[in-house]
Amino acid sequence: MLELQPSLLRALVWTDYRLALLFSVFIPLTLLIWAFVKKAEPIQQLLTIYWKVSSLLAITVYLMIGGFSISFISSLMAQVLIPVGLWFWADLNEEIREQPHNSLRLGFTAWRWAMTVYGILGTVIQLVFIPCAFSPSQFATDQCQFWLQPPLLYKEYFHANYTNGFLGFFGILGLVIYMAYLAYFVFVRLGKQGRQAVN
């Protein structure tokens, strides 16, 4: 695993979480509200799909609060699945291309490309730290534990009265439900509808 100076790694981790809040939460939430106001249904549908896929990021936060090393795998999965989910649907891609050229479409397109680049860079970073998921001794190092600091701060702000283990249980439960739905989509729904989001 890549060895970085602690101060540099800490800065990288906190920058990544800040970018995740901006690109994964605030901007898509703003775009979703904007799309509802403008009645831009294809953009609404794709953003709704995005929120379903990106829920794995929230699950990862709770897994990290619980101190589960599998959180590094779920983080990597999220970084891969989000860009795939943003571009996978042939019908929505076509409908979005046919939308009027306006500020909503421009903002949505810019965000979609930014999320794609962020996802690719995030995948590369998470691959570097994937050994954290497979070795208890590696997971205990500062290189891995730094990634748990922002989720633990989030816990102090929003769930101060709950134990880490209790919140981690909800992370595990969320991961089980997410994986069950993903398996259903891949093995059942995908064969029936292909790349069509709307039947």
VOMAR-407471 format. One record per atom (N, C-alpha, C): atom name; x, y, z; residue number from 1; residue in three letters. Coordinates in steps of 0.2 Angstrom, whole numbers. Each point is the difference from the previous one (the first is absolute). Layout:
# VOMAR-407471
NODE/CA/X/Y/Z/NUM/ALA
...
END
This chain:
# VOMAR-407471
NODE/N/4/-6/0/1/MET
NODE/CA/-4/6/0/1/MET
NODE/C/4/6/0/1/MET
NODE/N/-2/5/-4/2/LEU
NODE/CA/4/7/0/2/LEU
NODE/C/1/3/7/2/LEU
NODE/N/6/2/2/3/GLU
NODE/CA/1/3/6/3/GLU
NODE/C/1/7/-1/3/GLU
NODE/N/-5/4/3/4/LEU
NODE/CA/0/7/0/4/LEU
NODE/C/2/3/7/4/LEU
NODE/N/2/6/0/5/GLN
NODE/CA/1/4/6/5/GLN
NODE/C/-6/1/4/5/GLN
NODE/N/-1/-1/6/6/PRO
NODE/CA/-6/0/4/6/PRO
NODE/C/-4/7/-2/6/PRO
NODE/N/4/5/0/7/SER
NODE/CA/-4/7/-1/7/SER
NODE/C/-3/0/-7/7/SER
NODE/N/4/-3/-5/8/LEU
NODE/CA/-2/0/-7/8/LEU
NODE/C/-6/-4/-1/8/LEU
NODE/N/0/-6/3/9/LEU
NODE/CA/-5/-5/0/9/LEU
NODE/C/-7/3/3/9/LEU
NODE/N/1/3/6/10/ARG
NODE/CA/-6/3/4/10/ARG
NODE/C/-3/5/-5/10/ARG
NODE/N/4/4/-3/11/ALA
NODE/CA/-2/5/-5/11/ALA
NODE/C/-4/-3/-5/11/ALA
NODE/N/3/-5/-3/12/LEU
NODE/CA/-4/-4/-6/12/LEU
NODE/C/-6/-2/2/12/LEU
NODE/N/-1/-4/6/13/VAL
NODE/CA/-6/-3/3/13/VAL
NODE/C/-5/6/1/13/VAL
NODE/N/2/5/3/14/TRP
NODE/CA/-5/5/1/14/TRP
NODE/C/-2/4/-6/14/TRP
NODE/N/4/1/-5/15/THR
NODE/CA/-2/3/-6/15/THR
NODE/C/-5/-5/-4/15/THR
NODE/N/2/-6/0/16/ASP
NODE/CA/-5/-5/-3/16/ASP
NODE/C/-7/0/3/16/ASP
NODE/N/0/1/7/17/TYR
NODE/CA/-7/0/3/17/TYR
NODE/C/-3/6/-2/17/TYR
NODE/N/3/6/0/18/ARG
NODE/CA/-3/6/-2/18/ARG
NODE/C/-2/0/-7/18/ARG
NODE/N/4/-2/-5/19/LEU
NODE/CA/-3/-1/-7/19/LEU
NODE/C/-6/-5/0/19/LEU
NODE/N/0/-5/4/20/ALA
NODE/CA/-5/-5/0/20/ALA
NODE/C/-7/4/2/20/ALA
NODE/N/1/4/5/21/LEU
NODE/CA/-6/4/2/21/LEU
NODE/C/-3/4/-5/21/LEU
NODE/N/5/4/-4/22/LEU
NODE/CA/-2/5/-5/22/LEU
NODE/C/-3/-4/-6/22/LEU
NODE/N/4/-5/-3/23/PHE
NODE/CA/-2/-3/-6/23/PHE
NODE/C/-5/-5/1/23/PHE
NODE/N/0/-4/6/24/SER
NODE/CA/-5/-6/1/24/SER
NODE/C/-6/2/3/24/SER
NODE/N/0/6/4/25/VAL
NODE/CA/-6/2/4/25/VAL
NODE/C/-3/6/-2/25/VAL
NODE/N/3/6/1/26/PHE
NODE/CA/-2/6/-1/26/PHE
NODE/C/-2/2/-7/26/PHE
NODE/N/4/-1/-5/27/ILE
NODE/CA/-1/1/-7/27/ILE
NODE/C/-6/-4/-3/27/ILE
NODE/N/0/-7/1/28/PRO
NODE/CA/-5/-4/-3/28/PRO
NODE/C/-7/2/4/28/PRO
NODE/N/0/1/6/29/LEU
NODE/CA/-6/2/3/29/LEU
NODE/C/-3/7/-3/29/LEU
NODE/N/4/5/-1/30/THR
NODE/CA/-2/6/-3/30/THR
NODE/C/-2/-2/-7/30/THR
NODE/N/3/-4/-4/31/LEU
NODE/CA/-2/-1/-7/31/LEU
NODE/C/-7/-4/0/31/LEU
NODE/N/-1/-4/5/32/LEU
NODE/CA/-6/-4/1/32/LEU
NODE/C/-6/5/1/32/LEU
NODE/N/1/4/5/33/ILE
NODE/CA/-5/5/1/33/ILE
NODE/C/-2/4/-6/33/ILE
NODE/N/6/2/-3/34/TRP
NODE/CA/-1/5/-6/34/TRP
NODE/C/-3/-4/-6/34/TRP
NODE/N/1/-7/-1/35/ALA
NODE/CA/-3/-4/-5/35/ALA
NODE/C/-8/-1/1/35/ALA
NODE/N/-1/0/7/36/PHE
NODE/CA/-7/-1/2/36/PHE
NODE/C/-4/7/-2/36/PHE
NODE/N/3/5/2/37/VAL
NODE/CA/-3/7/-2/37/VAL
NODE/C/-1/1/-7/37/VAL
NODE/N/5/-2/-4/38/LYS
NODE/CA/0/1/-7/38/LYS
NODE/C/-4/-6/-4/38/LYS
NODE/N/-2/-5/4/39/LYS
NODE/CA/-4/-6/-3/39/LYS
NODE/C/5/-3/-5/39/LYS
NODE/N/6/-1/1/40/ALA
NODE/CA/5/-3/-5/40/ALA
NODE/C/0/-7/2/40/ALA
NODE/N/-5/-4/-2/41/GLU
NODE/CA/-1/-7/2/41/GLU
NODE/C/6/-5/-1/41/GLU
NODE/N/4/0/-6/42/PRO
NODE/CA/6/-4/-1/42/PRO
NODE/C/5/1/6/42/PRO
NODE/N/1/7/1/43/ILE
NODE/CA/5/2/5/43/ILE
NODE/C/-2/-3/7/43/ILE
NODE/N/-6/1/1/44/GLN
NODE/CA/-3/-2/7/44/GLN
NODE/C/1/-8/1/44/GLN
NODE/N/-1/-3/-6/45/GLN
NODE/CA/0/-8/1/45/GLN
NODE/C/7/-2/1/45/GLN
NODE/N/5/3/-4/46/LEU
NODE/CA/7/-2/1/46/LEU
NODE/C/3/2/7/46/LEU
NODE/N/-2/6/2/47/LEU
NODE/CA/2/2/7/47/LEU
NODE/C/-3/-4/5/47/LEU
NODE/N/-6/-3/-1/48/THR
NODE/CA/-3/-4/5/48/THR
NODE/C/4/-7/0/48/THR
NODE/N/2/-2/-6/49/ILE
NODE/CA/4/-6/0/49/ILE
NODE/C/7/1/3/49/ILE
NODE/N/2/6/-1/50/TYR
NODE/CA/7/2/3/50/TYR
NODE/C/-1/-1/8/50/TYR
NODE/N/-5/3/3/51/TRP
NODE/CA/-1/-1/7/51/TRP
NODE/C/0/-7/2/51/TRP
NODE/N/-4/-4/-3/52/LYS
NODE/CA/0/-7/2/52/LYS
NODE/C/7/-3/-1/52/LYS
NODE/N/4/1/-5/53/VAL
NODE/CA/6/-3/-1/53/VAL
NODE/C/5/3/6/53/VAL
NODE/N/0/7/1/54/SER
NODE/CA/5/3/4/54/SER
NODE/C/-2/-1/7/54/SER
NODE/N/-6/-3/2/55/SER
NODE/CA/-1/-2/7/55/SER
NODE/C/6/-4/3/55/SER
NODE/N/3/-4/-4/56/LEU
NODE/CA/6/-4/2/56/LEU
NODE/C/5/5/3/56/LEU
NODE/N/1/6/-1/57/LEU
NODE/CA/4/4/3/57/LEU
NODE/C/-2/2/7/57/LEU
NODE/N/-6/1/1/58/ALA
NODE/CA/-3/0/7/58/ALA
NODE/C/1/-6/4/58/ALA
NODE/N/-1/-6/-3/59/ILE
NODE/CA/1/-6/3/59/ILE
NODE/C/7/-1/2/59/ILE
NODE/N/5/2/-4/60/THR
NODE/CA/7/0/1/60/THR
NODE/C/2/4/7/60/THR
NODE/N/-3/6/0/61/VAL
NODE/CA/1/4/6/61/VAL
NODE/C/-2/-3/6/61/VAL
NODE/N/-5/-4/1/62/TYR
NODE/CA/-3/-3/6/62/TYR
NODE/C/5/-6/1/62/TYR
NODE/N/2/-4/-5/63/LEU
NODE/CA/5/-5/0/63/LEU
NODE/C/6/2/3/63/LEU
NODE/N/3/6/-2/64/MET
NODE/CA/6/3/3/64/MET
NODE/C/-1/2/7/64/MET
NODE/N/-6/3/2/65/ILE
NODE/CA/-1/1/7/65/ILE
NODE/C/0/-6/4/65/ILE
NODE/N/-3/-6/-2/66/GLY
NODE/CA/1/-6/3/66/GLY
NODE/C/6/-3/0/66/GLY
NODE/N/5/3/-3/67/GLY
NODE/CA/7/-3/-1/67/GLY
NODE/C/1/-6/-4/67/GLY
NODE/N/-5/-1/-5/68/PHE
NODE/CA/1/-6/-4/68/PHE
NODE/C/4/1/-6/68/PHE
NODE/N/5/-5/-1/69/SER
NODE/CA/5/1/-5/69/SER
NODE/C/-4/-1/-7/69/SER
NODE/N/-5/-3/0/70/ILE
NODE/CA/-4/-1/-7/70/ILE
NODE/C/-2/7/-3/70/ILE
NODE/N/0/5/4/71/SER
NODE/CA/-2/7/-2/71/SER
NODE/C/5/2/-6/71/SER
NODE/N/6/-3/0/72/PHE
NODE/CA/5/2/-5/72/PHE
NODE/C/-3/-3/-7/72/PHE
NODE/N/-3/-6/1/73/ILE
NODE/CA/-2/-3/-6/73/ILE
NODE/C/-7/4/-3/73/ILE
NODE/N/-4/1/5/74/SER
NODE/CA/-6/4/-2/74/SER
NODE/C/1/7/-3/74/SER
NODE/N/5/3/3/75/SER
NODE/CA/2/6/-3/75/SER
NODE/C/3/0/-7/75/SER
NODE/N/4/-5/-1/76/LEU
NODE/CA/2/-2/-7/76/LEU
NODE/C/-6/-1/-5/76/LEU
NODE/N/-4/-4/2/77/MET
NODE/CA/-6/-2/-4/77/MET
NODE/C/-4/6/-1/77/MET
NODE/N/-1/5/5/78/ALA
NODE/CA/-4/6/-2/78/ALA
NODE/C/4/4/-5/78/ALA
NODE/N/6/1/1/79/GLN
NODE/CA/4/4/-5/79/GLN
NODE/C/-1/-3/-7/79/GLN
NODE/N/-1/-7/-1/80/VAL
NODE/CA/0/-3/-7/80/VAL
NODE/C/-8/1/-2/80/VAL
NODE/N/-4/-2/4/81/LEU
NODE/CA/-7/0/-2/81/LEU
NODE/C/-4/6/-1/81/LEU
NODE/N/2/6/3/82/ILE
NODE/CA/-3/6/-1/82/ILE
NODE/C/1/3/-7/82/ILE
NODE/N/6/0/-3/83/PRO
NODE/CA/1/2/-7/83/PRO
NODE/C/-4/-5/-5/83/PRO
NODE/N/1/-6/2/84/VAL
NODE/CA/-4/-5/-4/84/VAL
NODE/C/-7/2/0/84/VAL
NODE/N/-3/1/5/85/GLY
NODE/CA/-7/1/1/85/GLY
NODE/C/-2/7/-3/85/GLY
NODE/N/4/5/-1/86/LEU
NODE/CA/-1/6/-3/86/LEU
NODE/C/0/0/-8/86/LEU
NODE/N/3/-5/-3/87/TRP
NODE/CA/0/-1/-7/87/TRP
NODE/C/-3/-6/-3/87/TRP
NODE/N/-2/-5/4/88/PHE
NODE/CA/-2/-6/-2/88/PHE
NODE/C/-6/0/-4/88/PHE
NODE/N/-5/4/1/89/TRP
NODE/CA/-7/0/-2/89/TRP
NODE/C/0/3/-7/89/TRP
NODE/N/-1/-4/-5/90/ALA
NODE/CA/0/2/-7/90/ALA
NODE/C/-6/5/-1/90/ALA
NODE/N/-6/-2/2/91/ASP
NODE/CA/-6/4/-1/91/ASP
NODE/C/0/7/3/91/ASP
NODE/N/3/0/7/92/LEU
NODE/CA/1/7/3/92/LEU
NODE/C/5/4/-3/92/LEU
NODE/N/5/-3/-2/93/ASN
NODE/CA/6/4/-4/93/ASN
NODE/C/-3/3/-6/93/ASN
NODE/N/-4/-4/-4/94/GLU
NODE/CA/-3/3/-6/94/GLU
NODE/C/-5/6/2/94/GLU
NODE/N/-4/-1/5/95/GLU
NODE/CA/-5/5/2/95/GLU
NODE/C/3/6/2/95/GLU
NODE/N/6/-1/4/96/ILE
NODE/CA/3/6/3/96/ILE
NODE/C/4/4/-6/96/ILE
NODE/N/2/-3/-5/97/ARG
NODE/CA/3/3/-6/97/ARG
NODE/C/-5/4/-3/97/ARG
NODE/N/-7/-2/0/98/GLU
NODE/CA/-5/3/-3/98/GLU
NODE/C/-3/6/4/98/GLU
NODE/N/2/1/6/99/GLN
NODE/CA/-2/5/4/99/GLN
NODE/C/2/7/-3/99/GLN
NODE/N/-4/5/2/100/PRO
NODE/CA/2/7/-3/100/PRO
NODE/C/6/2/3/100/PRO
NODE/N/4/4/-4/101/HIS
NODE/CA/7/2/2/101/HIS
NODE/C/-2/6/5/101/HIS
NODE/N/1/-2/7/102/ASN
NODE/CA/-1/6/5/102/ASN
NODE/C/5/-1/5/102/ASN
NODE/N/-1/4/5/103/SER
NODE/CA/5/0/6/103/SER
NODE/C/-1/-7/4/103/SER
NODE/N/-6/-3/1/104/LEU
NODE/CA/0/-6/3/104/LEU
NODE/C/3/-6/-3/104/LEU
NODE/N/-1/0/-7/105/ARG
NODE/CA/4/-6/-4/105/ARG
NODE/C/7/2/1/105/ARG
NODE/N/3/6/-1/106/LEU
NODE/CA/7/1/0/106/LEU
NODE/C/3/-2/7/106/LEU
NODE/N/-4/2/5/107/GLY
NODE/CA/2/-1/7/107/GLY
NODE/C/0/-8/2/107/GLY
NODE/N/-5/-3/-3/108/PHE
NODE/CA/0/-7/1/108/PHE
NODE/C/5/-4/-3/108/PHE
NODE/N/2/2/-7/109/THR
NODE/CA/5/-3/-4/109/THR
NODE/C/7/1/3/109/THR
NODE/N/1/6/3/110/ALA
NODE/CA/6/2/3/110/ALA
NODE/C/1/-4/6/110/ALA
NODE/N/-5/-1/4/111/TRP
NODE/CA/1/-4/6/111/TRP
NODE/C/1/-7/-1/111/TRP
NODE/N/-4/-3/-6/112/ARG
NODE/CA/1/-7/-1/112/ARG
NODE/C/7/-1/-2/112/ARG
NODE/N/3/4/-4/113/TRP
NODE/CA/7/-1/-2/113/TRP
NODE/C/5/1/6/113/TRP
NODE/N/-2/5/4/114/ALA
NODE/CA/5/1/6/114/ALA
NODE/C/-1/-7/4/114/ALA
NODE/N/-6/-2/1/115/MET
NODE/CA/-1/-6/4/115/MET
NODE/C/4/-6/-3/115/MET
NODE/N/0/-1/-6/116/THR
NODE/CA/3/-5/-4/116/THR
NODE/C/8/0/2/116/THR
NODE/N/3/6/-1/117/VAL
NODE/CA/7/1/1/117/VAL
NODE/C/2/-1/7/117/VAL
NODE/N/-5/2/5/118/TYR
NODE/CA/1/-1/7/118/TYR
NODE/C/0/-7/2/118/TYR
NODE/N/-5/-4/-3/119/GLY
NODE/CA/0/-7/1/119/GLY
NODE/C/6/-4/-3/119/GLY
NODE/N/3/2/-5/120/ILE
NODE/CA/6/-3/-3/120/ILE
NODE/C/6/1/5/120/ILE
NODE/N/0/6/2/121/LEU
NODE/CA/6/2/4/121/LEU
NODE/C/-1/-3/7/121/LEU
NODE/N/-6/0/2/122/GLY
NODE/CA/-2/-4/7/122/GLY
NODE/C/2/-7/-1/122/GLY
NODE/N/-2/-3/-5/123/THR
NODE/CA/2/-7/-1/123/THR
NODE/C/7/-2/0/123/THR
NODE/N/4/5/-3/124/VAL
NODE/CA/7/-1/0/124/VAL
NODE/C/3/0/8/124/VAL
NODE/N/-3/5/3/125/ILE
NODE/CA/2/1/7/125/ILE
NODE/C/-2/-5/5/125/ILE
NODE/N/-6/-3/-1/126/GLN
NODE/CA/-3/-5/4/126/GLN
NODE/C/4/-7/-2/126/GLN
NODE/N/2/-1/-6/127/LEU
NODE/CA/4/-6/-1/127/LEU
NODE/C/7/0/3/127/LEU
NODE/N/3/6/1/128/VAL
NODE/CA/6/1/4/128/VAL
NODE/C/-1/-3/7/128/VAL
NODE/N/-6/2/3/129/PHE
NODE/CA/-1/-2/7/129/PHE
NODE/C/-4/-6/1/129/PHE
NODE/N/-1/-4/-5/130/ILE
NODE/CA/-4/-6/0/130/ILE
NODE/C/3/-5/5/130/ILE
NODE/N/6/0/1/131/PRO
NODE/CA/3/-5/5/131/PRO
NODE/C/-3/1/7/131/PRO
NODE/N/-2/6/1/132/CYS
NODE/CA/-4/1/7/132/CYS
NODE/C/-5/-5/1/132/CYS
NODE/N/-4/-2/-5/133/ALA
NODE/CA/-5/-4/0/133/ALA
NODE/C/1/-7/2/133/ALA
NODE/N/6/-3/-1/134/PHE
NODE/CA/2/-7/0/134/PHE
NODE/C/5/-2/5/134/PHE
NODE/N/3/5/4/135/SER
NODE/CA/5/-1/5/135/SER
NODE/C/-2/3/6/135/SER
NODE/N/-1/-3/6/136/PRO
NODE/CA/-2/3/6/136/PRO
NODE/C/6/5/2/136/PRO
NODE/N/6/-3/-1/137/SER
NODE/CA/6/4/2/137/SER
NODE/C/1/7/-4/137/SER
NODE/N/-2/-1/-6/138/GLN
NODE/CA/0/6/-5/138/GLN
NODE/C/-5/5/2/138/GLN
NODE/N/-6/-3/1/139/PHE
NODE/CA/-6/4/2/139/PHE
NODE/C/2/4/6/139/PHE
NODE/N/4/-2/5/140/ALA
NODE/CA/1/3/6/140/ALA
NODE/C/5/6/-1/140/ALA
NODE/N/4/0/-6/141/THR
NODE/CA/5/5/-1/141/THR
NODE/C/-4/7/-1/141/THR
NODE/N/5/5/1/142/ASP
NODE/CA/-3/7/-1/142/ASP
NODE/C/-2/1/-7/142/ASP
NODE/N/3/-3/-5/143/GLN
NODE/CA/-2/1/-7/143/GLN
NODE/C/-7/-2/-1/143/GLN
NODE/N/-2/-5/4/144/CYS
NODE/CA/-7/-2/-1/144/CYS
NODE/C/-5/4/5/144/CYS
NODE/N/2/1/6/145/GLN
NODE/CA/-4/3/5/145/GLN
NODE/C/-2/7/-2/145/GLN
NODE/N/5/4/-3/146/PHE
NODE/CA/-2/7/-2/146/PHE
NODE/C/-6/0/-4/146/PHE
NODE/N/-2/-5/-4/147/TRP
NODE/CA/-6/0/-4/147/TRP
NODE/C/-7/0/5/147/TRP
NODE/N/1/-3/6/148/LEU
NODE/CA/-5/0/4/148/LEU
NODE/C/-2/6/4/148/LEU
NODE/N/5/5/0/149/GLN
NODE/CA/-1/6/4/149/GLN
NODE/C/-6/4/-2/149/GLN
NODE/N/-1/2/-6/150/PRO
NODE/CA/-6/4/-2/150/PRO
NODE/C/-6/-4/2/150/PRO
NODE/N/-1/-6/-2/151/PRO
NODE/CA/-6/-3/2/151/PRO
NODE/C/-1/0/8/151/PRO
NODE/N/5/-1/4/152/LEU
NODE/CA/-1/1/7/152/LEU
NODE/C/-1/7/2/152/LEU
NODE/N/2/5/-3/153/LEU
NODE/CA/-2/7/1/153/LEU
NODE/C/-7/1/-1/153/LEU
NODE/N/-2/-3/-6/154/TYR
NODE/CA/-8/0/-2/154/TYR
NODE/C/-4/-3/6/154/TYR
NODE/N/2/-5/2/155/LYS
NODE/CA/-3/-4/6/155/LYS
NODE/C/-1/5/6/155/LYS
NODE/N/6/3/2/156/GLU
NODE/CA/-1/5/5/156/GLU
NODE/C/-5/5/-1/156/GLU
NODE/N/0/3/-6/157/TYR
NODE/CA/-5/5/-1/157/TYR
NODE/C/-7/-2/0/157/TYR
NODE/N/-2/-6/-3/158/PHE
NODE/CA/-7/-2/-2/158/PHE
NODE/C/-2/-6/4/158/PHE
NODE/N/5/-4/3/159/HIS
NODE/CA/-2/-6/4/159/HIS
NODE/C/3/-1/6/159/HIS
NODE/N/1/5/4/160/ALA
NODE/CA/5/0/6/160/ALA
NODE/C/-3/-4/5/160/ALA
NODE/N/-6/-2/0/161/ASN
NODE/CA/-3/-4/5/161/ASN
NODE/C/0/-7/-1/161/ASN
NODE/N/3/-2/-6/162/TYR
NODE/CA/0/-7/-2/162/TYR
NODE/C/7/-3/0/162/TYR
NODE/N/0/-6/1/163/THR
NODE/CA/7/-3/0/163/THR
NODE/C/2/-2/-7/163/THR
NODE/N/7/0/-1/164/ASN
NODE/CA/2/-2/-7/164/ASN
NODE/C/-2/-6/-2/164/ASN
NODE/N/-1/-5/4/165/GLY
NODE/CA/-2/-7/-2/165/GLY
NODE/C/-7/0/-2/165/GLY
NODE/N/-4/4/3/166/PHE
NODE/CA/-8/1/-2/166/PHE
NODE/C/0/3/-7/166/PHE
NODE/N/3/5/-1/167/LEU
NODE/CA/0/3/-7/167/LEU
NODE/C/3/-4/-5/167/LEU
NODE/N/6/-4/2/168/GLY
NODE/CA/3/-5/-5/168/GLY
NODE/C/-5/-5/-2/168/GLY
NODE/N/-4/-2/5/169/PHE
NODE/CA/-5/-5/-2/169/PHE
NODE/C/-5/2/-5/169/PHE
NODE/N/-2/6/0/170/PHE
NODE/CA/-4/3/-5/170/PHE
NODE/C/4/0/-7/170/PHE
NODE/N/6/1/0/171/GLY
NODE/CA/4/0/-6/171/GLY
NODE/C/0/-7/-3/171/GLY
NODE/N/1/-5/5/172/ILE
NODE/CA/0/-7/-3/172/ILE
NODE/C/-7/-2/-3/172/ILE
NODE/N/-5/2/4/173/LEU
NODE/CA/-7/-1/-3/173/LEU
NODE/C/-1/3/-6/173/LEU
NODE/N/2/7/-1/174/GLY
NODE/CA/-1/3/-6/174/GLY
NODE/C/4/-3/-6/174/GLY
NODE/N/6/-2/2/175/LEU
NODE/CA/4/-4/-5/175/LEU
NODE/C/-3/-6/-3/175/LEU
NODE/N/-3/-4/5/176/VAL
NODE/CA/-3/-6/-2/176/VAL
NODE/C/-6/1/-5/176/VAL
NODE/N/-4/5/2/177/ILE
NODE/CA/-6/2/-4/177/ILE
NODE/C/2/3/-7/177/ILE
NODE/N/6/4/0/178/TYR
NODE/CA/2/3/-6/178/TYR
NODE/C/3/-6/-5/178/TYR
NODE/N/3/-5/3/179/MET
NODE/CA/3/-5/-4/179/MET
NODE/C/-5/-5/-3/179/MET
NODE/N/-6/-1/4/180/ALA
NODE/CA/-5/-4/-2/180/ALA
NODE/C/-4/4/-6/180/ALA
NODE/N/-1/6/1/181/TYR
NODE/CA/-3/4/-6/181/TYR
NODE/C/5/0/-6/181/TYR
NODE/N/6/1/1/182/LEU
NODE/CA/5/0/-6/182/LEU
NODE/C/0/-7/-3/182/LEU
NODE/N/0/-6/4/183/ALA
NODE/CA/-1/-6/-3/183/ALA
NODE/C/-6/-1/-4/183/ALA
NODE/N/-6/2/3/184/TYR
NODE/CA/-6/0/-4/184/TYR
NODE/C/0/3/-6/184/TYR
NODE/N/3/6/0/185/PHE
NODE/CA/1/4/-6/185/PHE
NODE/C/4/-3/-6/185/PHE
NODE/N/6/-3/2/186/VAL
NODE/CA/5/-3/-4/186/VAL
NODE/C/-3/-6/-3/186/VAL
NODE/N/-3/-4/4/187/PHE
NODE/CA/-2/-7/-2/187/PHE
NODE/C/-7/-1/-2/187/PHE
NODE/N/-4/5/1/188/VAL
NODE/CA/-8/0/-2/188/VAL
NODE/C/-2/5/-4/188/VAL
NODE/N/1/6/3/189/ARG
NODE/CA/-3/6/-4/189/ARG
NODE/C/4/2/-6/189/ARG
NODE/N/7/0/0/190/LEU
NODE/CA/4/1/-5/190/LEU
NODE/C/-2/-4/-7/190/LEU
NODE/N/-1/-6/1/191/GLY
NODE/CA/-2/-5/-5/191/GLY
NODE/C/-6/2/-4/191/GLY
NODE/N/-5/3/4/192/LYS
NODE/CA/-7/2/-2/192/LYS
NODE/C/0/6/-4/192/LYS
NODE/N/4/5/3/193/GLN
NODE/CA/-1/7/-2/193/GLN
NODE/C/6/3/-4/193/GLN
NODE/N/6/-4/1/194/GLY
NODE/CA/6/3/-3/194/GLY
NODE/C/2/7/3/194/GLY
NODE/N/2/4/-5/195/ARG
NODE/CA/2/7/2/195/ARG
NODE/C/-6/5/0/195/ARG
NODE/N/-6/-3/0/196/GLN
NODE/CA/-6/5/0/196/GLN
NODE/C/-2/1/8/196/GLN
NODE/N/0/6/2/197/ALA
NODE/CA/-1/2/7/197/ALA
NODE/C/-8/0/0/197/ALA
NODE/N/-4/2/-5/198/VAL
NODE/CA/-7/0/0/198/VAL
NODE/C/-3/-5/-4/198/VAL
NODE/N/-4/-5/2/199/ASN
NODE/CA/-3/-5/-4/199/ASN
NODE/C/-6/3/-3/199/ASN
END
